[in-house]
């Protein structure tokens, strides 16, 4: 089932999310619905707060990055075509390497993309959808997707990484998103409009 994605300005996007356990109701269906929602919106990641659930859960599928490769493959995209995962109660244990810039976007902040600097490698612990524990290192685009989605469960948006001047320049566009004054091709819930919108 495709769920409405919560738009910029909703308080749930600024809250630190809570851990869950194996008894969380209908978790398998929620994860399935999140993948349906993410694919419908053509995203590469989706965190539970973006569908109104303040829990420490996010999903990723980096294959669109592989589809966008040019003639010369980007070394940061190595293995990204197989990067489909569920992260439950994740903890980024370490971020290492040089910071690099990339134009990030967000399904909760449509039609805005800005350069965000992030470190190139992450060590993360998490549970998967079968409640198996993992400790893994990711780099390149995979690390960036994880860092972006992890920010969501910490109540951080990619716009929070921008300079005060850049954020000020985006103020009106962000206000329009919050009130639903934007054309989109997926279902969203706008905090200042109070009703989902589908174009």
N, C-alpha and C positions, 0 to 999 in steps of 0.2 A: 504494500500500500504506500502510495506517495503522500508524504506528510508536508505541511507548510513549513518553510524555513523561516526562522525568526529573523527579522530585520534589525539593522543597527538601531540602537536607542532602547531596545528592550532590556530591562534590568537583569534578566537571566544571563545575558552575555557578559555581564561585568561581575558575576558572582564566582567565587571559588567553588567548584563542584565537589560533591561528596562521593566517597567510595561506596561501592555496592558489594554484595556477597552473592553466592550461588542461588540464593532464594529470591533474588530480585524478580518480580512477576513478569512473565512473558518476555524474558530477555531475548530468546531466540527470534521471536517475531519482531521485536524492536530492532534487532540487528539487521534482519532481512528488510524491514521497512526503511531503515537508514540507507542500505545499499540501493534500494529502489529509488529513494529520494535523491541520493547523490548522483546516480546515473542519469535520472531524468533532468537534473539541473546541470549535467555535464561537468561535475566537479571531480577532484582527485582525492578529496578528503571531506569528512563530515564529523563534527563532534556533537555529542548529545545535547549540550546547551543550545545548539543551533536549531533543534527541533523542540525546544522548550523543556528539556529534561536536565536538571542540574546534577548530573552524575558523571563520574570519571570514566567515560567511554568515548572512544572515537574509532572510526574506520577509515581505511585508505585503499586506494587502487591507483597506482602511478602509471598504469599502461598508457593513458593519453600522452604522457611525456615521451614515451617511446614512439608513438605515432607521429609526433611532431619533429622527430629528428631530421636534420638536414643531411646532405651527402656525406659530410664529415661528422661522425657521431660525437656527441659531447661526452667526454669521459665521466662527467657527473651523472649521466643517465644510465650507466652500466647496471644491468639487472633490474631496471625500473619496470620492465614489461611484466615481471613476475611479482611485483610488489603489491600484493593484495592481502591485507591483514586486518584483524580486529584487536584493538588494544583496550583492555579492561584494567582499571586501577593502575595505570602506568606511572612510573617515576623515572624522569630523566636523571640519571646518576651523574653524568658528566657530559660536557660539551667541549670539544677540542678542535684544534686546527685554526687556520686563518679564516677571518670573516670574509664573506663574499656577498655581493649584491645581486638581487634578482627581483624582477617585478612581480610582486604577489598580488593576488586578488582574493576575494572571499565571497562565498555564496550569500552571506548575510549582509554584504556591502557590495551589491552588484554594480558593474560598470565603472569601478574605480580600481586602478592598478598603480602601485607605487613601489619604488625600490626599497627593499628591506635587507639589512645586513645581518647575516646569521653565520655562526661557526659551521665548519664543513662536516663535522662528525659528531654523532651522539651515541652514548651508551645508555640504554633504556632497559628497565625491567618492567614486565607486564604479564597479565594473564590473557590467554586467547579465549575464543568463544567456547572452548571445551574445558576451561578453567585449568589449563596446563600453564605452568610458570615458565617464562623465558627471560633470559638476559642476553641481549644482542647489541651489536654495534652496527650503525647505519651511517652512510656518508652520501655526499652529493644531494641529488634531488630527493632521495628517500629521507635523508636526515631533515631536509628543509620542510617536507610535508609533515613529518612528525612534529617538528618544532612549532609549526603553524597550528596544527590541531591541538597539540599539548597546551599551547597558549590559551586556547578556548576553554579548556577545563580549569585553567587558572584564572579565568575572568579577564584575559588579555586579548585585545584585537590587534591585527597587524598595523592599524592606524596609530596605536599607542607607541609604536616604534619610530614614528615619524617626528621630524623636528617641529617645534611649536609653530614656526612660520608655515610649514607645509600643511599642518593640521588646520591652521586658521584659514588657509586658502581653500580647504575642502569643506569648510563649515556649512555653506549653503547646500552643497550637493549631499552632504550627510543628513541634513535636516529634511531634504526632499525624500531621501530613502526612508527615513523614519516615518514620514507621513504618507508614504505610498505614492509619491509623485514621481514615478519612474515606470518605464515600460520594460517588463521582464517576460520571459517565456517559461517560467516555472512558478509554482504556488508559494506565496510568502504571507507571513503574518506581520503586519506593521503596527508598532506600539502606539502610534498617534492616529492610526486610521481605524484600528480595532476590528478589522475584518480581513480575511485572506483575499488575495487578488490573483487572478490567473488571466494571462493574456493569451 
